[in-house]
Amino acid sequence: MLDWNWVLLLAGALMILIEVLLGGFAGFDLVLVGSAFVLGGIVGLILANPLAGFISASLLCLAYITIGRRWVRDRIRVHKVATNVDALVGLQGVVTQRVALHVPGQVKVKDETWRAVPASGIPGPFEPGSVVTVAGVEGVTLQVR
């Protein structure tokens, strides 16, 4: 006779194995649903009742899908954070040396002085003491407006 508790255990273990082999392809859903199956199979074996195993596996799967899935997705999602020169875009700086269309100048942003040119479509010039906004970065030169 087929013991459904062992079927739950093996199906859950297979789901976990597939997720591990695929390298998190399903966003760890198979690991967590497989774990619910394994736990349901264990409950069914302890109570010697396949119905208890199915009910506990079903409740755990429903709990994961309704509550846990959003939490897990938020934890594994990559949050993009601007770093290095990308973090300069949008910041304001003060012109320390005249910035003109064909004559690069200097702009102080935070505590650093950068080479700067007017952004495309901005004629300039910007005189020393002017407050400018970084529109882009090309190499080590800021494009300001």
C-alpha positions as a Python dict, from the first residue, in 0.01 Angstrom:
ca = {
    (1, 'M'): (0, 0, 0),
    (2, 'L'): (123, 350, -87),
    (3, 'D'): (210, 568, 212),
    (4, 'W'): (115, 923, 114),
    (5, 'N'): (328, 1073, 389),
    (6, 'W'): (638, 939, 215),
    (7, 'V'): (507, 1075, -116),
    (8, 'L'): (486, 1421, 45),
    (9, 'L'): (839, 1386, 184),
    (10, 'L'): (987, 1273, -147),
    (11, 'A'): (798, 1532, -354),
    (12, 'G'): (914, 1806, -120),
    (13, 'A'): (1274, 1685, -130),
    (14, 'L'): (1258, 1671, -510),
    (15, 'M'): (1130, 2032, -526),
    (16, 'I'): (1412, 2147, -300),
    (17, 'L'): (1667, 1958, -508),
    (18, 'I'): (1536, 2107, -835),
    (19, 'E'): (1555, 2460, -692),
    (20, 'V'): (1910, 2404, -569),
    (21, 'L'): (2017, 2260, -905),
    (22, 'L'): (1862, 2553, -1091),
    (23, 'G'): (2038, 2803, -864),
    (24, 'G'): (1737, 2986, -727),
    (25, 'F'): (1565, 3003, -1066),
    (26, 'A'): (1215, 3011, -916),
    (27, 'G'): (1306, 3268, -651),
    (28, 'F'): (1320, 3004, -376),
    (29, 'D'): (950, 2923, -418),
    (30, 'L'): (1026, 2555, -480),
    (31, 'V'): (1245, 2539, -170),
    (32, 'L'): (975, 2681, 53),
    (33, 'V'): (685, 2488, -99),
    (34, 'G'): (901, 2176, -95),
    (35, 'S'): (977, 2242, 272),
    (36, 'A'): (603, 2269, 341),
    (37, 'F'): (556, 1928, 174),
    (38, 'V'): (840, 1778, 379),
    (39, 'L'): (699, 1918, 703),
    (40, 'G'): (352, 1792, 608),
    (41, 'G'): (497, 1447, 543),
    (42, 'I'): (673, 1452, 881),
    (43, 'V'): (351, 1554, 1058),
    (44, 'G'): (166, 1275, 877),
    (45, 'L'): (432, 1021, 976),
    (46, 'I'): (432, 1130, 1340),
    (47, 'L'): (52, 1115, 1361),
    (48, 'A'): (33, 809, 1132),
    (49, 'N'): (-237, 992, 938),
    (50, 'P'): (-192, 1091, 570),
    (51, 'L'): (-485, 1334, 593),
    (52, 'A'): (-307, 1526, 870),
    (53, 'G'): (2, 1542, 649),
    (54, 'F'): (-194, 1676, 352),
    (55, 'I'): (-379, 1931, 564),
    (56, 'S'): (-61, 2060, 733),
    (57, 'A'): (126, 2076, 399),
    (58, 'S'): (-169, 2260, 243),
    (59, 'L'): (-191, 2511, 528),
    (60, 'L'): (184, 2576, 518),
    (61, 'C'): (174, 2628, 139),
    (62, 'L'): (-121, 2867, 170),
    (63, 'A'): (53, 3058, 450),
    (64, 'Y'): (366, 3090, 239),
    (65, 'I'): (179, 3200, -73),
    (66, 'T'): (-37, 3457, 108),
    (67, 'I'): (212, 3591, 363),
    (68, 'G'): (566, 3465, 320),
    (69, 'R'): (610, 3501, -55),
    (70, 'R'): (602, 3882, -51),
    (71, 'W'): (847, 3888, 241),
    (72, 'V'): (1088, 3649, 66),
    (73, 'R'): (1066, 3843, -264),
    (74, 'D'): (1150, 4169, -84),
    (75, 'R'): (1455, 4006, 78),
    (76, 'I'): (1602, 3860, -243),
    (77, 'R'): (1527, 4157, -471),
    (78, 'V'): (1830, 4357, -572),
    (79, 'H'): (1796, 4717, -461),
    (80, 'K'): (1989, 4946, -691),
    (81, 'V'): (2194, 5209, -511),
    (82, 'A'): (2379, 5479, -699),
    (83, 'T'): (2750, 5472, -618),
    (84, 'N'): (3068, 5650, -723),
    (85, 'V'): (3014, 5903, -1001),
    (86, 'D'): (2652, 5790, -1057),
    (87, 'A'): (2572, 5924, -710),
    (88, 'L'): (2675, 6275, -825),
    (89, 'V'): (2394, 6312, -1080),
    (90, 'G'): (2133, 6549, -941),
    (91, 'L'): (2361, 6700, -675),
    (92, 'Q'): (2432, 7071, -666),
    (93, 'G'): (2775, 7227, -670),
    (94, 'V'): (2943, 7566, -676),
    (95, 'V'): (3144, 7686, -975),
    (96, 'T'): (3502, 7763, -866),
    (97, 'Q'): (3645, 7832, -1214),
    (98, 'R'): (3438, 7966, -1507),
    (99, 'V'): (3257, 7690, -1702),
    (100, 'A'): (3190, 7775, -2068),
    (101, 'L'): (3092, 7584, -2381),
    (102, 'H'): (3442, 7522, -2520),
    (103, 'V'): (3638, 7601, -2203),
    (104, 'P'): (3603, 7345, -1921),
    (105, 'G'): (3603, 7488, -1573),
    (106, 'Q'): (3581, 7352, -1221),
    (107, 'V'): (3290, 7282, -991),
    (108, 'K'): (3304, 7189, -624),
    (109, 'V'): (3049, 6917, -534),
    (110, 'K'): (3046, 6818, -168),
    (111, 'D'): (3416, 6830, -75),
    (112, 'E'): (3559, 6747, -417),
    (113, 'T'): (3654, 6971, -707),
    (114, 'W'): (3565, 6833, -1050),
    (115, 'R'): (3637, 6932, -1410),
    (116, 'A'): (3307, 7055, -1559),
    (117, 'V'): (3147, 7151, -1889),
    (118, 'P'): (2793, 7269, -1964),
    (119, 'A'): (2547, 6986, -2033),
    (120, 'S'): (2436, 6944, -2395),
    (121, 'G'): (2181, 7207, -2491),
    (122, 'I'): (2291, 7441, -2211),
    (123, 'P'): (2488, 7734, -2356),
    (124, 'G'): (2650, 7853, -2032),
    (125, 'P'): (2875, 8014, -1928),
    (126, 'F'): (2864, 7969, -1553),
    (127, 'E'): (3063, 8218, -1350),
    (128, 'P'): (3248, 8144, -1023),
    (129, 'G'): (3007, 8134, -729),
    (130, 'S'): (2715, 8011, -943),
    (131, 'V'): (2520, 7713, -815),
    (132, 'V'): (2487, 7437, -1077),
    (133, 'T'): (2329, 7093, -1086),
    (134, 'V'): (2512, 6785, -1212),
    (135, 'A'): (2325, 6656, -1518),
    (136, 'G'): (2566, 6378, -1608),
    (137, 'V'): (2918, 6244, -1585),
    (138, 'E'): (3146, 6155, -1875),
    (139, 'G'): (3476, 6009, -1762),
    (140, 'V'): (3601, 6249, -1494),
    (141, 'T'): (3413, 6551, -1631),
    (142, 'L'): (3081, 6666, -1490),
    (143, 'Q'): (2813, 6795, -1722),
    (144, 'V'): (2632, 7075, -1540),
    (145, 'R'): (2324, 7287, -1589),
}
